Structures are given as C-alpha cells and as structure tokens.
Amino acid sequence: MKNKKSSGKKNPAKTDSHTENNLLSLDEALSTLKTTRSTLYRWIAQGLIHGVKAGRQWRFEKQEIERFLTGQAPSLSLNLGSSINSAVQALETLNPSKAQQEYNTAVSAPDCADPLYALAGAIIWAGIELGASDIHIEPQSQQLRLRYRIDGVMSDPVELSTKLCAPLAEKFKSMFKGNVQEKNLPQDGRIQLKMNSQPVDLRVNVLPSLYGESIVIRIMPAHRASVSLEQIITQDNQCEQLKQALGSGYGQIIFTGPVSCGKTTLAYSCLNHLNRNGVKILTVEDPVEQPIDGIIQTQIHPSSGRTFANIIRSILRQDPDILHVSEIREEITAQICANAALAGHLVLSALHAKTAAAALKRLADLSLPPFVIADSVRLIVAQRLVRRLCPYCRAERPLTENDRLRITRILEAQGQQIIELPETIPHAVGCDKCKKLGYQGRQLITEMLRITPEIASALARNATAEELQAIAIGQGMSSLASEGMRCVTQGTTTIDDVYSVIEL
C-alpha cells in the first residue's frame, strides 16, 4: 500500500484559499504594509482600512491594501456594495423626508468615500426623522433586523443582510472610539454628530449575542434641558404644586415610574427652572445625558470607585444649594439623600416604583425610618407617558360596554371614583402625517403626593401603599388613572394607550 505522504503531487483542494479569493491574512497584510499589528489595528479603528474578522482571523482584500498604499480612500469592505444598496432601499420604505432621501442618495453614490459610514448615518437619520427614541440593530439567524422605538412602541422590522452585522458593529464602535477588536464584552459609548447643522447626541450600547453583536442607539433630545415645566405638565394646578415644592429650597422631590417614562426629562426641566446665578447646583448621574451650562455634573464610574454614595459624600463638601441624584439604587444612597434634605439642601432624585404611594414604601424598604421619610420628602411625582393622537386623522367612536368596564377597572385599581363618561371616545386611525401609526408624540400624566400629617401618621403605623394612596386621593390627589381618563375625555389619547401604561 502506497504511503500518500510520499507522493510529490499537491492536493488541489489545499491550495491557498486566500489567493483564490483575493484575500490576505493578517500576517500577509502586515508584510505588505510593513507595519506592526498595533498600528494596523489603529488604522482599522480610524476607518482607513477595511477588513472583516471571521472568528479569530482577520481577512483583507488585496485591492483594499493597494488603495491604502496609494493614498486612496477605502472602498467597500469585502464586497458589501450590494448589501449597502439593499439596505438603503429598505430604509426608503420607512417613508423618510427629503433630507433622508438626499442622504440615501449620497450613500449610493459611486464616489462616496465611506459608504458604510454613510449607511450608519442614514440609519441614524431615519431614526431622527421618524421621531424615534431608540434604534435597534438586531442580528438574527437569517437577517439583520433594524427597528425603531417610536413613542414607546417598537416599529415593524426592516430586514438587512447579515453581511452588514459585523461591519456595522465595527463602524459604530469606531465612531464612539470603542475597542473594535473586542467582540465578547459589552461596550458603551457616546457619539456626537451634526446633521443639517443641528447637533445630535447619541448613546450607544453594543452587546454580544448568539448571531453577532446587537446594537442599541439612544437618541438624546438636544432640547431636553430647555423644555419648560409648563410645556411638560399641562395641568396648571399640578405645575404650580411642583413649582411650590421647588421654591421651598430644601427637602426631597422624588420622580418615580418605570424605565423611559420621562423622569430624566422632567428632572432636567426642574434643574433648568432652578438654574440661576444665586444658587449652586451639582448632579450625580449615570450617565450624564445632557450638559447644562451653569451646573456641575458628575458621572459615576463604579469600576474606579466613583459610586453614587462616594460621589454624594464628596459633593456635600462642595457646598451645593441643590443636588440632583439621577437614581436611588441602594440603602446608603437613600440615607445620604435624606440626610442632605434634612440638612437644608434641595434634593431631586428618581426611584423605580409604580405609584407615588409605592415610592414611600420603597423608601421604607431601603431602611429609612418613617419619621425620616416624613421629614425629608416634600413631594413625590409618579409619572407615565401616553401617546398623543395624531391631530390630522383622529376620529371618534361610540363608547362600548367593554370600554366602560375597562375604565371602571382602571379607576378602581387606583382607588379613584368613577367619573361620568362621554358617549363617544377618540381612537387612532393613521395617515401619512403620522406614518400610519395614528399617534404623534407623547404627553406626560402625573400624580403628585404631598407629605401631610395624615400621610406621616400612616407611615408611622406602617400603612400599606393602598392605604397611603387612598389617604392621598381623599386629600385631593389626582391619580395616574384619573389623569389618563382626563386625557381620553379631552380627546388627546385613547383608552387603549392609557390601559397599556397603568399597572393593574
């Protein structure tokens, strides 16, 4: 039997696949460029050279290396041209504005210096034009799914080629100066761009998943800090109640509700209302979502020891008049905030709880004694965001018996009296103005609980959240359910949307 190894013939199947595919390995690219790995990695991060990492191995097109050596702009990475053009066409189905269409035209232009960067910009542009709060780029087994969160609801997916998954992740990481080589750990960053001469602030998170890296981009409104309280809280009596608490100069004002219910926007508006020459304001945030002139803002960094508790201790030695803590997460932070309020500082903070009364019980769970809660807290603002009906296509429909039962259930769940209901209620239709959604934008509904002697007495005897809620409503507090139903009867939102945001 012949020994196969003795044969001098070469197996055609074992020829260099890199050469056949016109691709270079990392070592071959380094040899051609006559450079080091660290320098090459830096060029990749800067977008000067395009490459694709397959598993643990880098691959580069020979043409790409030649373009770099001759000083030309990088071409499409590994023949992504058709995938990018398909992605642009998919974005056009979102019915973008003229500005979006012009940007998409630039993406597909043959002389575009970096079409992948332009595609990333087009994805961002579409989100801004659609009024989205978040952009989700989600790798799946057969496709790369692009979705936008508009007015709190995820849009229908736009399907992109899976070939774009790794290149887009690398491009966004390079845009926020992340580690392009790292594929196995989450990364966070911030991107600041200008589009149509307008500043755009983006917060990016990249998360490894089964089929690639998932990307979520939060679009930060540039006008957040400049929105007045009157624009956010449309009920005059509630706006005046909040202003009185802000004007007291001491005590805690706590904003509560689930994630993405507008707590930070309302807190920033309060800071803007308080920001003047006669006071010193400091904030502790995770992260700092928008810089505000005249305010000292600090971002926590737990890995380096900059926790909420450590920073607050130092901040109190900075002689502030007003302190903003973006979130109370643990006992020590709750205690320091309460002590600061008792010492004469005005403290604005946020807490996760369903209702204003539940926030009081949450503070008790964080080991604050009832008398400390009663003495330190001035006002608790529980809030939700409901979608606002599109004014161009909103319509009325008759109130059904099922509607009556749902409204009764919402109100009774929060201890509110049943209101007189109209014969018709509004409902969403959908038109070109609202991208067929039936809604345009969102509005805030709030309930505001003041600490009265009766509430303090109930806290001392360890009353339940339901008992505290009933006392507050008996003293004139309008609950979230009541505020939601007010919006329905005024024709600004639908019962379905109120029902979706009020926890029962």
N, C-alpha and C positions, 0 to 999 in steps of 0.2 A: 504494500500500500504506500502510495507516494506521500511524502510529507509536503503539505500545502505551503509551509513556510519556506521550503527550499525553492519554490517557483520564483523566477525573477519577474514574472508578469505582475503588473499593477492592476488592482481591482478598480474598474472604472467607477464603481459606486463610492469609492473612498477618495475621489478627487476633491480638491479644496472647494467646498461649497461656497466659501466667501468670495472666491474668484468668479465662480459661475454666476453668482447673484450680484456681482459688482459691489460687494460689501467688504469692509475692513473690520478686523477685530480691534480691540483696544490697543494691543501691542503694536499691530501694524499701523494704526493711526498715529501712535506716539512716535514710531520710527519715521514715518513720512513727515510729520510736523516737526520732528527733532525738538521735542519738549518733554516736560515732566507730567506725571498724572495730575498733580495738584493744579498745574497751570491749565491743562485741558479741561479739568472739571470746572475751573473758574470760567473758561470760555463758554462752556455749555450753559452754566448758570446765567451768564450775561446774554445768552441767545446768539452768540457769534458763530457757534457751530451747532448743528442739529444732529442728534443721534437718538437711538432707541435702545433701552435696556431690556433685553429678553432674559428673564430670570436674573442671573448674576452676571451676565455677559453684555457688554456694550457692542453695538454694531453701528458703523458709519458708512455712508455712501462715498465711493471714491470721488465722485463729482463734487460732493459737499466739501471734502478736504481740499480739492483743487480750487474751488471757488474761494475758500478762505485764504489759501496761499497767494492767490492773485488779487486779494483785496476786494472781492465782490461780496455783495450781501448774500446771506444764506438763502438757499432755496427751500422748497417744501421738504420736510423730513420724511424720508423713506416713502416717497410717492403718495403723500397724503392729499394731493391736489383734488382728486375726485371726491374724497371723503369730506373735505372742507367745502367744496362747492355744493355737495348734497346737504350739508349742514346749513349753509346759507339759504338754500331753497326751503328747507324745513322751517327756519326762522321766519321766512316770509309768510308762512301760513298763520302766524300769530297776528297778522294784520298790523304791522308796525307803522309808525308815522313816516313822513317824508325823510326826516333825519335818519331814521333807522335804515330806510331803503338806500339812501346815499351811502351810509356806512357799509352796507352789504355790497354795494357796487364796488367800493374800494377794496373790499375783501377779495373779490373775484378778479380784480384787475391783474393782468399778467406781470406788471412792473411793481406789484406790491412787495415791499422789502421783506415783510414777515407776515404772510397770510395767517399763520397760526395765532400770532399776537392780535391780528385784526379780527379773527374769529372770536377770540376771547373777549375783545372789545364789543363785538356785535352781540354776544350773549349778554354782556352787562347792559348794553344799550337797550336791548329788548326788555330787560327787567325794569329799567328806569322808565321807559315809555309806557309799559303796562301798569306802572304803579305798584310793582311787587316789593315786598319787604325782604324776601329771601329768594335766592337762586339755588336750585338743587341739581347737581350733575351726578347721576347715579349709575354706576356700572352694573349691567345685568349680564346674563349668560349669552344672549344673542344680540344685545343692543346696548348703547349708551343712552340712558334716559335723561332728558332735560325737562325740569318742571319749575314753575314759578309759584310762590305763595302770594296770592293777591287777595287783599282784605281778609287775611287769616285763613284762606281756603286754597288748597293745592290745585293748580291748573291741570288740564289734561296733558299727558306727556308728549314731548317732541322726541322722535326716535332719531338718534345719530349713530354713526358707525362706531363699532367697538375699537377700530383702529385709532380713534381720537382719544381714547381713555387715558393712556399713559402720556401722550404728548400734551394734552390739555392740563393734566395734573402737574407736569413739569413746568409748563408755561406759567400757570398761576403761582406755583411755588417760587419761580424766579421773579415774578412780579412783586411778591411781598418779601423777597430776599430770604426765602426759606432754604432748607437743605434739599437740593434737587436729588441727591443721591439716596436720601433716606426714604425707603418705601414701607417700612414696617412699623413706624411710630406715627401717632397723630401729630399734626403741626398746625399752629395758629399764626396768623399774620394780618397785617393791615395794608391795604392798597389805597393810595390817594391819586386820583386821576382828574383831568379836566376834559369835559366833553361839552362842545358848544360854549366854551369859555366859562362853564359852570363847574365848581369843584364837586367831586364825587368821592365820598369816603366809604370804603368797603372793608368789612371784617370777614376774613376767610378762614375756614377750617377744613383741613384735609384729613380724612380718616381711612386707614387701610380696611378693605372689605374683601369678601370672597372672590370677586371678579375684578378687582382693581381698587383704585383709590376714589372714595366718594368725596365730593367737594360741595360745601355749602357756603354761599356768599351772602352775608347780611348787608343790605343797602342801608346806610345810615343817613337819615334825612339831614341835609345841611342846615335847615332852618329850625331844628328841634329846640334849641335854647332860646330862640327869638319868638316862639309862639306864646301869645299872652294867655293868662288864665281864662279870660273871657272867651277866647276862641276855643278853648278846650272844654270848659264847663259852661254849658249854655243855660243851665238853671241859675237864675240870679241869686236866689236865696242860698244855694249851695256854694256858689262862687264867693259870696260875701262871708259865709261861715268859714271858708278856708282862709280868706284874707285876714279875718279877725285872728285866727289861730297863728298865722304867720306874723302878724303885727304884735303879738304878745311878747316876743323877744326871748322866751325861754320855754322849756318843755319839749316833749317829743311829738312830732307829727309822723304817723306811720302810714305808708301806702301799701295796700295788700291786694292780692289777687294771684291768679295763675301766671305762668310764663307768657310773655307777649301780650299783656293786657294794657300796656301804656303806662306802667309805673314810672319808668325812667323818663319818658316824655313829660309827664306831669311834674316829676321832681325837678327836671331841668327848667320848666316854666316857673316853678316856685323859686328856684335859685335866681333866675333872671329877674323875677319880681322883687327879690330882696337885694339884688346886687347894686350897691351904691357906694359912694366914697366913704361914708361914715361907718361901715362895718367891714370886718374881715371874715371871709368865708373860705373854709377848707373842705375838701371832699376826699373820701376814700372809696375807690371804685374798682370793679373787676368786670370788664376793663373800663378805662376812660373812653366813653363813647363819643364825646364831642368836646373839644376845648372851648372854654368860656373865658373871655377876657375879664380880668379883674378878680379871678378866683384861683386859688391854689389847689390844683387837682393832683392826686396821688393814686397810682395804680398798684394793686397788691401783686406780690410775686412770691408765693409760698415756698418755692424751692430755694430761694435765697433768704428766707426768714421774714419776708415782708408780708405778714398776715394782717387780717383786719384788726385783730386785737393789738398787735405790736405797733401798727401804724397809728391807731387811735390814741394809744397811750402817749406817743410822741407828739401827735397833733395837739393834744390838750395842753402841752407845754409851749405851743406856738401862739397861745393867747387868741383863739378864734372867738368870734361872736356867734357864728353859725357853722354847724358841722353837718355834712351830708355823708351818710354811710349807705352805699348802694344796696347792701343786703345784710340782714342779721341772720347768721347761719348757726351760731353756737352760743352756749351759755355765757362765755366770757365777753363776747361782743355785746350781747343783750345787757349784761351788767354794766359794762363801761358806758354804753349809750344812756342807760337810765341814770347812772351817777352824773354824767355830763349834763343831762337835762335838769337834774336836781341841783346842780351847782350853778345854774343860771344860764346855760347855753341853750340855743335853739337847735334841736337835732332833727334832721329829716332822715328817715330810713325806710327800708322796704322789708316786707315779710311775706312769706307764702302762706296764705290762709284763704278759705272760701269766702268768708264774710268778715265784717268788722268785728262782730262779737267773737267769732272763731279766732281772730287775731289776738284778742285779750287772753283767751285760753292758751294760745300758742306761747305767749309770753310767760304764762304761768308754768307751762311745760318746760320752759328754759330756766326754771328755778328762780324766777323773780317773785318775791313775796307780794301778796295782794296790795299791801299799803304802798309799796314802791311803784307798782303799776299805776295805782290810782293817783299818786302824787306826781309821777313823771310824765305820763301820757296826757296830752291835751286833746288830740283828735286822731281818729283812725278813719282813713278813706279807703273803702273797698271799691273796686272798680272792675268793669268789663268793657270790651269793645264790641259793638254791634255794627253790622254793615248798614250803610246808608243806601236807601233805594235810589236808583237812577231817576233823576227828575224828568228825563226825556221819554221814558217808557213805563213808568209806574202805573199800575191800574188798581181798581177796587174790585172786590168780590164779596158776595154775601157771607155773613158770619154763620158758620155751621154749628150744630150741637157739639161736634167733636172739638171745634175751636173753643167753645165755652168751657168744656171740661178741661182742656189743656190750660187755659188762662186761670181757671179756678185752682188747678193743681199747682201752678207756678206761684200764685199769691199765697195759698195756704201753706206751702212748703216753707215760706219765709215769714209766716205769722202776720201777713198783711190782709186787711179787709178786702172783700170782693168789691170791685168797682162797677159802675154802670157801663155796660158795653154798647158800642155803636152797632148799627145794623150791618154795616159793611166794614171791611178791613183791607189794607193795602196788600198787594202781592207783587212779586218780581216777574218781569216779562222777558227783558233782554232786547238790546238793539245794537246798532253799530257803535254808538257813543260809548257804551259800557262793555264792548267786546262780547256781547250776547250773555253777559253774566246777570244782568238785572240790578246790579249794585254798583255804586261809585263811591269809594272811600268808606271810612268808618267813623263812628261817633262814640264818645265816652258816656257811659252811665255809671253813676256813683251812689254809694250810701255813706253818710258821714255820721260817725258815732262820737259824741262828746262824753267825757268822763264827768258825770254828775254825781251828787251824793248818793243817789239811789243805785247807780251803777257801782260805785265804790263799795257800798254796803253789800251788794250782791256778790262782788268779787271776794269780799272778806268771808262770806259764808260758802265759798266755793260753788257758786251757781253754775249751771251748765250754759253752753253757748246759746241754746234755745231760749233759756230764761233771760239771759242778757239781751238777746235780740228782741224779745217781747217787751222788756222794760224800755229799751231804746225807741221802739216803734210807738209805744204808749206815750213817750215824751216828744213825739213829733218827727222821729227819723223816718225818711222815705227809703224803703228797702230797694235793693237792686231789682227785684221783681216788679215793684211798683213803678220804678223809673223806666224799666223796659216796656211795660204796658203803656206808660205815658207816650213813649216814642211810637208805639204801634197806633194808638188812637190819634196821634198827631200826623200820622202818615209818613214818618221818616224811615221806618224799618218794618220788618214782618214778624209775625208771631213765631214763625219757624226759626228765625235767626235768634230771637230772644230765648226761645226754648233751648237752643243749642248751647248757649253760653251760661245759663243759670243752672247751677248744680242742684239737683233734686234729691 
